[in-house]
Amino acid sequence: QVQVAESGGGLVQAGGSLRLSCAASGSIFSIKAMGWFRQAPGKDREFVTAITWGGGSTYYADSVKGRFTISGDNAKKTVALQMSSLKPEDTAVYYCAASPRFLDGSYLQKEWPYDYWGQGTQVTVSS
């Protein structure tokens, strides 16, 4: 079994930066990819970014390209999400997730490959 936990959320002004962290524990050898999703009030959860451990490939939603960066430690199965130039529309609960499947980016943007999810951390961007 795998457990996933996020940290680092908070309140930031528009244009500011924030860094989220995520750590997996338990049977981490089974994890092949990790990703971040977010859910704004009244909206569906959406893909933000993902990283694969096999080749270190990264994938981003168009809405965050150039502003967000995902990085990670393969051995420890930890990932960080560096968010810059934040906008009020980035306000959401951010979830970290882990997948035991070898998949490319087109699949990793969906929720179904991820078996393990964190509880989420709130990010609020004020205007």
N, C-alpha and C positions, 0 to 999 in steps of 0.2 A: 504494500500500500504506500501511497505517496501523499504527503501533505504539502500544501503550498501556502505561503504567508507573505502578504505585501506590507510595506511600510513606506512612510515618507509623504503622505498626502498633506494637504493643508490649504491655507488661503493665500493667494498671491494676486498682485495687481496685474492688469493687462500689460503685456510687453515683458513681464518678468519670466523667471525660470524656476523650475522645480524638478527635483530628482526623486523618482520612485525606485524602491528596491523590492526584490522578490527572492525568496529562498525556498527551495524544495528540500524536503527531508523524507526519510524512509527509504524506499527502494528506488533511489535516484538513478541507478544504473539503467533502468528501463526507459528513462526519459529521452526522447529523440528531438524534441522541439519544445520551446516555451514561447508564450505570446502574451500580449496585453490586449484587453478589450475594455470598452467603457460603456456606461449607460447613463444617459442624461435623463432628468425627470420627464416622465411621459413619453419616452422614446424607447425603442428596442436597443438591446445591447449590440454594439458594433465593434468590428475589428479595428485595432490601432496599429499593431506591429507584431512581428514574430521573428524568431531566430532559430535556425536549425543547428544541431550540434555536430552533424556529420561533416558538413562543408563550411559551416559558419555563415550560411546564407541568411540575409535579412530581407524582410518584406515590410512595406509600409502602406497604410491607407493614403490615398491622395491628399486627404485633408490635413495630414500631418507631415508630409514629405518636406524635407528641408528645415523642419522645426524640431522634430523629435528624433532621438537617436537611441536605438537599443544596443546594449552590449551585455556580454555575459562571460561567466567562467564555467567552462565545460566540466571540469573536474568536480567543482562544488555544486553545479547546477543552480547557479544564482544568476539573475539578470537584473539590469538596471535600465530605467527609462529616463533619459535626460530630456526634459521638455523646455523649450525656449520659445521666445516670442509668443507667449501664451495669450489666448483670446478668450473672451467671455464664453464663447461657444465650446470651449474645451472643458467647461465645467461639467463634471460627471463623477460617478463612482468608477474607479479604475480597478479592473480585475486582472490578476495574473493567472495564467493557466499553463498546464503541462500536458504534453502529448506523448504517448508511447509509440507513435507511428512515424515511419519514414514517409513524408509527404512533401510535395512542393508547395510553393506559395499559393497557388490557386485554391488548394484545399485548406491550407493553414489559415485562410481568412474566414473560414467557417467555424462554427462552435463545435461541431460534432467530433472533430479529431481529438479534442481535449477532454481527457477523462478526469483531470484533477483541477480544481478551481480554488482560489483563495476567497476570503470573505469580502474583499474589496476595500479600497481606501478612497476617501472623498478628496477630490480636487475642486476647489472653487476659485474661479478667476473673476475678480471684480473689475468693473469698467471705470 
